[in-house]
């Protein structure tokens, strides 16, 4: 059968189809040591009932408070956080009534179990969590805490980035290199110059030790020649008498990258429709006071003008163009995509997230708040994990409200435009002055690096935690260290505390010994040096 691949299986399904499926393989996996965490499910199968030590009875509704019934690792800390009892007033959502048949009840709502645990085998556990809404596992501290500690109790340990996401923000600046600012009446401004960027981008960010992303376009759509050109060769006086010098802008962005305050990311290739010729076009010669000003022309990965999606092959071509030219123009390998115009294709065969993953991006987010983790094998919808919004020089009064929702599992994703710096040169100073003082930036590449790091464990010689940083997703760690936190269950802490002294090493380099008293807390921090590839943290007698 091979070794166990997963420490815990999270079971969310409550479909009428699976009672007819053969779940004996799940029983075998649990007996071999994989734990099971069942959330908001009636588990309508004898195999699941046996593993959980429960029987589903009926749906119910109640507003009684939730109480712990006995001390346990999973529920530890609820009383200290003033969440035991937990108020459930005005929550009339339907819940699931289950009957214990061997399982222990840890939390109850009057006579109804809410959280139960069972030991179906010596090395595995089975937990049932009766949350009324799955979104509460993400948004409600009570349920999120129970989920985390249930996973920790099942696995023995959990490794997470040592980052306080609840006070982090990822800031991006859109529209660098686009052509529309030189001819659209409602979006006209002077592309910021090299001097402006040095004084009003680099200096304010350096002062605050901040790093932001520039979402850059590398295809300038030129109405005069009806061609797509390099933005950085454009130097002209526009329709409104502004002297545009895109080459100066490029030099300013390059200076910001060299200063360590800016990363270059992709905003697509042109920020415009791939088809500029078909009706209602051609756009090239359409009146800028009429059809050519229509917003639908200025979207690249969907076609609202014609009520169609953008074919996957067209999207892939344009994304590869973006990657190639950003490497050529800035020497940077973008990992994040933010499609311009807020329109993108969502069907199975043209899904922009899938296409972006094929192109090699590691993260994609689009207006208003879509957020996708990407790699070569997976497109994972993470929408809702944190606030996403666009701000501007004339909307800073809404900033605190936009950031108010708790986000312990991901940073605030904030976007503004080069336009804000152009129209109000001290905008970045004003923005940071308006932010909560305890917030710090996390760069897009740093966030993507942590999301894509591969973490594994071995126990051949003591306890090894293995970290693998693969390119391109983890390129941030080539020149930057990383920090992780290992959370420990009681059972693992007891084993570690029983040892006299333990030797800690990172990549073979021995660190100061640790003793039993170091394991009084439930977590340990690991600081890894810069470098791609593998790192090993070892704990041994």
Secondary structure, DSSP 8 states (H G I E B T S, - for coil): --S---SEEEE----SSGGGS--HHHHHHHHHT-EEEEES----SHHHHHHHTEEEEEEE-----BEE-S--TTTTTTTTTT-SSB--TT----EEEEEESS-EEEEEETTEEEEEEEEEETTEEEEEE--S-TTHHHH-HHHHHHHHHHHHHHHSEEEEES--GGGEEEEEEEEET-SGGGT-TTS------HHHHIIIIIHHHHHTT--EEEEE---EEETTTTEEE-GGG-EEE-TTS-EEEHHHHHHHHHHHHHTTSEEEEE--SSSS-S--SSTT--TTTS-TTTGGG-GGGG-SBEETTTTEE--HHHHHHHHHHHHHHHHHHHS----EE--GGG-B--STTT-HHHHHHHHT-SEEEETTTEEEEE-SS-EEE-TTSS-EEE--TT-GGGHHHHT-S--TTS-EEEEEEHHHHHH-TTHHHHHHHHS-TT-EE--HHHHHHHHH-EEEEE-SSSEEEEEEE-TTTTGGGGSS-EEEEEEE-HHHHHHHHTSSEEEEEETTEE---EEGGGGSSSEEEEEE-S-SEEEEEEEE-
